[in-house]
Amino acid sequence: MKHPTPKSLGYGMPAEWEPQQAVWLAWPHNETTWPNGMLEEVQRSYIEIIRALHTGQKVKLLVKDTESEVRIRLALDREGIALTQVVFLTVMTQDSWIRDYGPTFVVNREQRSLGIVKWIFNAWGNKYDDLIGDDGIPVELNKILRIPIFEPGIVLEGGSIEVNGAGIVATTEQCLLNQNRNPNLTRADIEECLKEYLNISSVLWLREGIAGDDTDGHVDDIARFVSKDAVLCAFEEDPADENYKVLKENYERLVGFGLNVVKLPMPGYIGDRHSRLPASYANFYAGNSAVVVPVFGHANDQRALDIIQTCFPSRRVVGVHATAMVHGLGTIHCVSQQEPRV
């Protein structure tokens, strides 16, 4: 017997820029991801993220144990963060990428009820055996949430999808059609699954993501909806940069879809002579009262903040230093997950 899907029961995924109840974060603790003292700097960035967002919504923070909670409470309190806005949940995680392994929240507006979609997390195509344990986090969280849970049985990460709240999802061929995710599914199969579990009517396929991205081209580094018909698109201005051609093609596809496309500059080459890191201003998080944007000490930082501010005129746009965080191969959007308001 076929299980009911979110669409069949009137649930759908709202856009991130729509009203939220909370932002979910998992406190960073993995020293393999952030070695050589970087972890402390990343934790500092988390405090800045929480500071920016907590005045507009609850922060639901996963911590690995009681000892960690005590330490984090003290740190947040010292920074003047209202602890009444922070909900601590003791849940052991392998790493902080809750966007990818966490639940995708869906809403039934008529019934004013919340549900979650639990995708299969295989650590971005079985790249990191030590992180696959985070696949179980949505089920653990639902022991607390106790809301409808939908399981499509396909491999998908939250950072690979971006919805506009009005029937459209954007994604990339590089990621969702990758043989290391769902080799037995066709493009049509995947489109049908997205339609049923996100309650959307059309899929906008971009080609691929940015250099250095170990997720095989997550869309949240390249294209982000800021309204039903407007999208911020990462755009490399230097023709000699390896991202130039790919991002130009993505831009042209978005324009071809009939959207209002706003170019967002890139922060140039971040990394060392051996490897490039996937640094992008598009990896921001749009909360109720603030938009938190990764910045990298680059000349384009302020330009990017100003452009994002024009897209969110009623919200504060806050830059958070993410040079250490991106060494883990992701930044602010990758470590956050929105819980919509019902």
SULJO-V657149 format. One record per residue. N is the residue number from 1. PHI is phi in whole degrees, -180 to 180 (NA if undefined). BURIAL is # if it has 16 or more other ideal C-beta (glycine too) atoms within 10 Angstrom, else .. Layout:
N_PHI_BURIAL ; N_PHI_BURIAL
This chain:
1_NA_. ; 2_-73_. ; 3_-77_. ; 4_-65_. ; 5_-100_# ; 6_-53_# ; 7_-60_# ; 8_-66_. ; 9_-105_. ; 10_86_. ; 11_-95_# ; 12_-154_# ; 13_-91_# ; 14_-73_# ; 15_-70_# ; 16_-64_# ; 17_-76_# ; 18_-79_# ; 19_-57_. ; 20_-118_# ; 21_-86_. ; 22_-158_# ; 23_-115_# ; 24_-99_# ; 25_-135_# ; 26_-119_# ; 27_-57_# ; 28_-72_# ; 29_-145_# ; 30_-88_# ; 31_-81_. ; 32_-76_. ; 33_-70_# ; 34_-127_# ; 35_-85_. ; 36_56_. ; 37_82_. ; 38_-69_# ; 39_-57_# ; 40_-62_. ; 41_-68_# ; 42_-65_# ; 43_-62_# ; 44_-63_. ; 45_-63_# ; 46_-60_# ; 47_-61_# ; 48_-68_# ; 49_-63_# ; 50_-64_# ; 51_-58_# ; 52_-69_# ; 53_-92_# ; 54_-70_# ; 55_-76_. ; 56_-107_# ; 57_-170_# ; 58_-70_# ; 59_-114_# ; 60_-102_# ; 61_-114_# ; 62_-82_# ; 63_-126_# ; 64_-79_# ; 65_-162_. ; 66_-64_. ; 67_-61_. ; 68_-63_# ; 69_-59_# ; 70_-60_. ; 71_-65_. ; 72_-70_# ; 73_-56_# ; 74_-62_. ; 75_-64_. ; 76_-67_# ; 77_-63_. ; 78_-60_. ; 79_-87_. ; 80_78_. ; 81_-84_# ; 82_-72_. ; 83_-67_. ; 84_-65_. ; 85_-91_# ; 86_-111_# ; 87_-104_. ; 88_-92_# ; 89_-129_. ; 90_-82_. ; 91_-139_# ; 92_-77_. ; 93_-113_# ; 94_-81_# ; 95_-156_# ; 96_-99_# ; 97_-84_# ; 98_-65_# ; 99_-58_# ; 100_-91_# ; 101_-100_# ; 102_-75_# ; 103_-73_# ; 104_-95_# ; 105_-82_# ; 106_-126_# ; 107_-130_# ; 108_-104_# ; 109_-66_. ; 110_-66_. ; 111_-87_. ; 112_52_. ; 113_-127_. ; 114_-112_# ; 115_-139_# ; 116_-132_# ; 117_-104_# ; 118_-107_# ; 119_-81_# ; 120_-88_# ; 121_-106_# ; 122_-114_# ; 123_56_# ; 124_56_# ; 125_81_# ; 126_58_. ; 127_-84_. ; 128_-134_# ; 129_-59_. ; 130_-73_. ; 131_-107_# ; 132_-64_# ; 133_-58_. ; 134_-70_# ; 135_-57_# ; 136_-84_# ; 137_-60_# ; 138_-58_# ; 139_-67_. ; 140_-61_. ; 141_-65_# ; 142_-75_# ; 143_-67_. ; 144_-91_. ; 145_-73_# ; 146_53_. ; 147_-127_. ; 148_-55_# ; 149_-123_. ; 150_-113_# ; 151_-125_. ; 152_-71_# ; 153_75_. ; 154_-121_# ; 155_-80_# ; 156_-164_# ; 157_-112_# ; 158_-60_# ; 159_-74_# ; 160_-93_# ; 161_-129_# ; 162_-142_# ; 163_-105_# ; 164_-100_# ; 165_78_# ; 166_-141_. ; 167_99_. ; 168_-120_# ; 169_-124_# ; 170_-106_# ; 171_-155_# ; 172_-124_# ; 173_-65_. ; 174_-56_# ; 175_-91_# ; 176_-72_# ; 177_-100_# ; 178_-70_# ; 179_-66_. ; 180_-87_. ; 181_-109_# ; 182_-132_# ; 183_-62_. ; 184_-91_. ; 185_-103_# ; 186_-87_. ; 187_-56_. ; 188_-64_. ; 189_-61_. ; 190_-67_# ; 191_-59_# ; 192_-63_. ; 193_-64_# ; 194_-61_# ; 195_-65_# ; 196_-76_# ; 197_-98_# ; 198_-107_# ; 199_60_# ; 200_-119_# ; 201_-112_. ; 202_-143_. ; 203_-113_# ; 204_-98_# ; 205_-92_# ; 206_-91_# ; 207_-83_# ; 208_-151_# ; 209_-97_# ; 210_-89_# ; 211_-63_# ; 212_87_# ; 213_-87_# ; 214_-78_. ; 215_-88_# ; 216_66_# ; 217_88_# ; 218_-64_# ; 219_-69_# ; 220_-75_# ; 221_-98_# ; 222_-130_# ; 223_-149_# ; 224_-134_# ; 225_-71_# ; 226_-116_# ; 227_-161_. ; 228_-62_# ; 229_-126_. ; 230_-123_. ; 231_-139_# ; 232_-85_# ; 233_-125_# ; 234_-61_# ; 235_-141_# ; 236_-88_# ; 237_-91_. ; 238_-93_. ; 239_-61_. ; 240_-84_. ; 241_-78_# ; 242_-67_. ; 243_-85_# ; 244_-57_. ; 245_-66_. ; 246_-61_# ; 247_-71_# ; 248_-65_. ; 249_-65_. ; 250_-61_# ; 251_-58_# ; 252_-65_. ; 253_-65_# ; 254_-63_# ; 255_-62_. ; 256_-65_. ; 257_-78_# ; 258_86_. ; 259_-89_# ; 260_-82_. ; 261_-105_# ; 262_-107_# ; 263_-73_. ; 264_-120_# ; 265_-65_# ; 266_-107_# ; 267_-87_# ; 268_72_. ; 269_-81_# ; 270_-114_# ; 271_147_. ; 272_-122_. ; 273_-71_. ; 274_-90_. ; 275_-152_. ; 276_-92_# ; 277_-100_# ; 278_-81_# ; 279_-88_# ; 280_-154_# ; 281_-69_# ; 282_-69_# ; 283_-85_# ; 284_-88_# ; 285_-120_# ; 286_-99_# ; 287_-92_# ; 288_-62_# ; 289_-118_. ; 290_-143_# ; 291_-115_# ; 292_-104_# ; 293_-119_# ; 294_-71_# ; 295_-126_# ; 296_-133_# ; 297_70_. ; 298_-108_# ; 299_-59_. ; 300_-85_# ; 301_-52_# ; 302_-68_. ; 303_-57_. ; 304_-63_# ; 305_-61_# ; 306_-66_. ; 307_-66_# ; 308_-64_# ; 309_-61_. ; 310_-65_. ; 311_-83_# ; 312_-129_# ; 313_-63_. ; 314_-95_. ; 315_-120_# ; 316_-74_. ; 317_-105_# ; 318_-120_# ; 319_-85_# ; 320_-122_# ; 321_-62_# ; 322_-131_# ; 323_-65_# ; 324_-71_# ; 325_-59_# ; 326_-69_# ; 327_-64_# ; 328_-83_# ; 329_76_# ; 330_-169_# ; 331_-135_# ; 332_-67_# ; 333_-68_# ; 334_-64_# ; 335_-103_# ; 336_-134_# ; 337_-147_# ; 338_-87_# ; 339_-107_# ; 340_-70_# ; 341_-82_. ; 342_-96_#
